[in-house]
Amino acid sequence: MQEPLLGAEGLDYDTFPEKPPPSPGERARVGALQNKRVFLATFAAVLGNFSFGYALVYTSPVIPALEHSLDPDLHLTKSQASWFGSVFTLGAAAGGLSAMVLNDLLGRKLSIMFSAVPSAAGYALMAGAHGLWMLLLGRMLTGFAGGLTAACIPVYVSEIAPPGVRGALGATPQLMAVFGSLSLYALGLLLPWRWLAVAGEAPVLTMILLLSVMPNSPRFLLSRGKDEEALRALAWLRGADADVQWEFEQIQDNVRRQSSRVSWAEARDPHMYRPVLIALLMRLLQQLTGITPILVYLQPIFDSTAVLLPPQDDAAIVGAVRLLSVLIAALTMDLAGRKVLLFVSGYAMGWGPITWLLMSEILPLRARGVASGLCVLVSWLTAFVLTKSFLLVVSAFGLQVPFFFFAAICLVNLVFTGCCVPETKGRSLEQIESFFRTGRRSFLR
């Protein structure tokens, strides 16, 4: 006799399931609880980006103040102002170069923490400056710290974040950098230039305190043979109720396959050099859009135009718009995808946050530390050339010439995005790396 259907159980049929499937709201709530420690670790790390954004635009309100200074030791000429604005990028290039070693030697977390030393020293020098050399050295030290964090923080965040929130978290370094810049513009309306440097110490000290209790990247720990510590770190990041064994084994297999150093012969293999080349070109093209000289000289730029509001107010408005744009990008990146935002949005929603995220996603694990440092080095050397020459070009040819050049680069960026940039939305780092290794586009659809 045929068994009654009522109460029958099976793989495809269950009349009275013991536990109904979770609703979308419940799944979101569980995901948020599981990711809260990842959010905390990310926040601790990206305080370094806040300090970077703050230091980058420090010159915007300070250059006009020092150009009118009555102290002959601190009064800036146009040439000295161009050095004061651009030497930060030389320090950032040196920081990116050091990250090529420190990222893999100390690890991502300790490298970020190490950046606090030059950053705190640089702010102290600028706060107590009695001559141009102290200002320049302070700018270079804060630039060094910024270049180091720019290479290390995106890698750290991408390696601790699960695929479902990696896009949103990958935008937080740029978000915090923009927030740091906005904070500087806002404080510039209230504080004299020395106290702006003193205020810059606060996020540096907070970052050190928070990061000291955060775990290192599980991928880095596995690459150093610290399997048990890596498993504990992953379990802490995912939460007490999360089953991390499958994810841990996936990461472990990927690290074991790539435990050896990259040889010169392997570096010529397309699966190795293609993602590195794409990341390098993204960083180069991002800087060629002119974002760094515009931000560094934002208030002097407004000084030379016929805007109605005071230049310091205009700079603060630009900072607020940038912050809102990056926030929108962070919320939509995992829904719309990376390439869509690169195509349809401006710098703050596209080429600002997404290029940093894509760099950390597509670089091969074996070369990630060195390659990310190389990307930062190329980025800030380009920024130095643009920042050092910007004021001189404006004085000789007018403000429109550099901006026409920046507009032409934006058109080149559209072509490059369509031809060369892969879509990585919702994919694990292992899947992205497999795409470059095998060419199977099904991973990136």
N, C-alpha and C positions, 0 to 999 in steps of 0.2 A: 504494500500500500504506500502511496506517495506521502511523504512527510508534509505536514502542514507548513504553510509559509509563515504563519504567525510565530514570532519569536525565533525564526531561523536566522543563523549568523553565517557570515562568510566574508570573503574579501570584498564582494561587490554589493552585499545586501545585509542590512541590519535593521530589523523592524523597530527595535527599541534600543538604540545605542546608549551605552552607559554614560558617555560624556559627549555632548554635542560639540561640533567643531567650533573653534574660537571665532568670534566676530572680527571684522576688520579693526574695530576699536580696541578689542582685547589684544589682538596681535600687535597693534601699534604700542599699546601700554606695556606689554611684555618686552617688546623690542627696546623701548625707551629705558626700562629698568635694566636690561642686560647691557645697554650701551652707556649707562650713566658714568661708569668708571673710565670708559674711553673718552667721553666728553671732558671729564676732569683732567685726565692726562693730556689731552689735546689743549685744553685751556692753559695748563701750566706751561706747556712748550711754546704756544704761540704768544705768550707774553714777550718772548724774545722778538717776535715780529712787531709787536706794539712799540717796543723800544726802537726797533729799526726804522719804522715809519716816522716816529717822533724825531729821531736824530736826522733822518734824511732831509726833512724840510725845516730844520732848525734855522737855517740861513735865511729863510723867506722873510721873517720879521726882523732878523738880527742885522742883515746887510744894510737896510735903510737906516737903522739906528746907528751903526758904526760909521756909515758914510757921513753922518752929521755929528760924529763924536768930536768933542773939544779936546780929548786926550790925544796928543800926537802919536803916542805909542799904539793906539787902537784905531785911529782913523784909517779907513780903507779907501784906496783908489780903485778905479775900475778894474785894473789888472789884479790887484790884491783881492778884490771881491770875487773875481773869477776863480782864483786859486782857493779861496775860502769855500766857495760853493762846490768846486770840483774835486778837491783833495779827498773828500769823503768817498768818492767812487774808487780812487786808487786804493784806499784802505779796504774797501769792499772786495776789490779784485784780489788783494793779498789774503783776505779772509777766505775767499773761495778757493784760492790755491792751497791754503793750509787745510781746508776741509777735505781735500783730496787724500790727505794722510790721516787727519784726526777722525774723520767719519768712520773709517774702518779700524783705526788703531784704538781709540777710546770708546767708540760706539756713538750712536746718535745722541743719546741722552747726555752723556758726560761732555760731549763736544758742545752741546747747547749750553750746558752749565758753565763750561770754560769760557764761553763768550762774555760772561758777566764781568770777568776781570778787566779786559780792555774797555768795555763799555763804561763801567763805573769810573775807571781812571780817566777816560776821555771827558766825561761830564764834569768831573772834578777840575780838570785842567781848564775847561772853558768857563766854569763858574768863577774861578780865581784868576783868570787871565790878566796879565799886565803887559802883554806884548803880542804881536802877530804870531810869533812862533808857537806860543801856548794855544792860541786858537786853532792854528793849522794842525798841531799835534793832537789836540783833542778831537778835531774832526776826523783825522785819520784813524785814531783808535776806535772811535764809535763806528766808523765805516768798516774797520776790520771785524768788529763784533757783528755788524749787520751782514757782511758777506759770509761769515761763518754760519750764522743762524739761517741765512737764506738758502744755504746748501743743505743744512742738517735737518731743519724743522720739517720741510715737506716730506722728506724721506721717513722721518720718525712717525709722522702722522699717518702716512699711507701704509706703513707696516704694522701699525697697531689697530687700524680701523677695519671693521668688516665691510665687505663689498657694498652692502645696502646703504651705508651712510658715508662711504669714503669720498664721494663727490662733494657732499655738503661739508664734511670735515676738511677736505682738501682745499676748500675755499677759505677756511678760517685763517690761514697765515696771511693772505692778502687782505681779508676783512680786518684783522687786527692791525696790520700795517696802516691801512687807511684810517682806522679809528685812532691810531697813534698820531698820524698826521693831523687829523681833525682836532685832537686834543691840544696839539702844539699851536695850531692856528687860534683856537679858542683861548688858551692861556696867554697867547701873545697879545690879546686885547687887554689883559689884566696885569701881567707881570713884566718887569724889566728883563732884559736879555740874560743877565747873570742868574736870576731866579728861575728862568726857563731851564737852564742847565741843571740846577739843583733839583727841580721837579722831575727831571729825567732819570734820577737815581731810583725813584720809587718802584717802577715796574721791574727794574733789574733785580732789586733785592727780593721782591715778591716772587719772581720767577725762580730764583735760587731756592727759596724756602719750599715752594710747592714741588718742584722737580726732584728735590732730595728724597721725597717719599713716593715717587712714581717709579714704575718698573721700566726696564730697558726694553727695546724692541725684541720680541720673541725670535724674529728672523736673525737679528744680529747675535743673540745668545746662542742659537743653534749653529751659526757659522763659526762660533768659538768653541763648540763641543760641550756647551753647558745645557744639556738636554733637560735636566730636572728643573733648573732655574727658568728655562724657557717655558716649560709646561706650567709652572707656577705663575709666571708672568701672564701667559695667555688666559689661564683660569681666572686670575684676578681681574683682567681687563674685560672678560666676557660675563663675569658675575657668577655667584655661587651655584645657581641652578642651571647654568649652561653646560651642554655636552660639547666639550672642546676637543675630544679625542680625534674625530675625523679631520677637523681643521688642522690640528697639530700634526697629524701624520702627513697631510698634504704639504704643509710647509716644510716638514722634516725631509720628505722625499725630494722636494725641489732644492733645498739647501744642500743635500748630499750630492745631488747630481752636479752641483755647481760649487763644490767646496774648494776646488783648486783655483789658483790665480789665472787670469786671462793671459795667454801667450800672444806674441805678436802675430803668429799664424792665425789664431782664433780671432784676433781683432780685425782681421781682413775678411772674416766670414760675414755675409750679409745679415744673419740673425743677430750679430753682435753690433756691427757698426751702423746699421740702419736706424735702430731706435736712438742711438747716441747722436747720430747726425741730425735726426728730426728734432731732438731736444735742443741741440746746439743752435740750430737755425731758428727755432721758436724763441729762444732767449735773445738771439741777435736781433731778430725782427721786432721783438717786443720793445727793445731799447731804441731801435731806429724810429719807432713811432714818436719819439721825443718826450716820453713821459717824465724822465728824470730831470732834464733841464727845465721843463715847464714847472714841475713841482718845486725844484730848488730855487727858482727865480720867480715864483708865482706872484709875490707882492710887487717886486720891481716891474714885472710884465704889466700888471694892472696900473702901476704908476705911469707907464708910458702910453696908456690908452685913455680914451675920453669917457670912461665909465662914470656913472653918477655917484655910486657909493664909494666910501673910502676903501683903498686897496686892501687893508687888513680885513674889512668886512667881506669883500669879494672873495678873498682867500678862504675865509671860514665857510662861506656858502659853497665854494667848490669842494671843500673837504666834506661837507654834509651830503652833497649830491653823490660824491664818490662812495661814501659809506653806505648810503641807501642802495646804490647800484650793485655793490658787492654783496650786500645782504640778499638782494633779489636773486643774484647769481647763485649764492649758496643754497637758497631754497629751491631753485628750479633746475640745478645742474644734473641731479639724479633723475629728473623727470624728462626734461627736454633733451638732455645729452650734451656732450661737450662741443661737438662740431656745430650744432645749431646755434649755440650762443656765440661761438667764434664768428659765425657768419652774420648774424642779425643784430648783434649788440655792439655797444661802444667799448672803449678800453676797460672801464671799471667793471663791466659785467662780463667781458669776454677775455681779451688778451691780457688783462691784469691777473685775475685769479686762476684762469684755466690753464695758462701756460705753465705755471708753477705746479699745478696738480698733475698735468700730463707728464711733465718731466719726471716726477716721482713715480708715476704709474708705469711708464713705458721703458725706463732704463733697466737693463738686465741686472739681476741680483749680484752677479759676480763683479760687475763693474759699477754698481750703483754709487758707492762712496766716492770713487775717483771721478766718475762721469758727472755726478751732480756738482762736485767742486769745479770741474772743468767748465760746466755750463755757467756757473756763477762767475768764474774768472772771465770768460768771454763776454758775458753780460755787462760786467762792471768796467771792463776796459773800454767797451763801446760807449758806456755811459760817460766815462771820463772824457773821451774825445768830444762827445756832444756837449757836455756841460762846460768844459774848458773853452770851447770855441763859440758857444751860444752868444754870450754878451758881445764878443768881438764881431761876430757876423751881423748881429742886430745893429751895432754901432756903424758898421761899414755899409750895409745894404738895406737895413730896415727890418722890422719885425715880420713882414710878410714872407721873406725869402725862406727862413727855416720852417715856417708853417706850411708853405707849399711843398717843401721836401717831405715833411712828416705826412702830409696827405697822400703823396705819391706812394710812400711806403705802405700805408694802409691798404691801397689797392693791390700791392704785391702780396700782402698778407692774406687777402681773400683767395688769390690763386693758389698760394702755398697750402692753405687750409683744405681747399677742395682736392688737391692732388696728393698730398703727403700725410695729412694728419689722420690717424685712426680713431674710431669711436670706441671708447673704453667703458661706457656707462654700464654699471651692474656686473662687471667682470672682475674676477679675482686677479691678483697680480700674477698668479701662476698661469691663468688662462691667457692673459695679455702676453706673457712671455712665450707661451706656446704658439701664439699666433705668429710672432716674428720668427720663431724657430721652424715652424712647419708650413706657414703660409695659408693655414686653414681659416678662411674668412668667417666660417660659421661661428667662431668664437666671438667675433666682434660685430655681429649683426645686431 
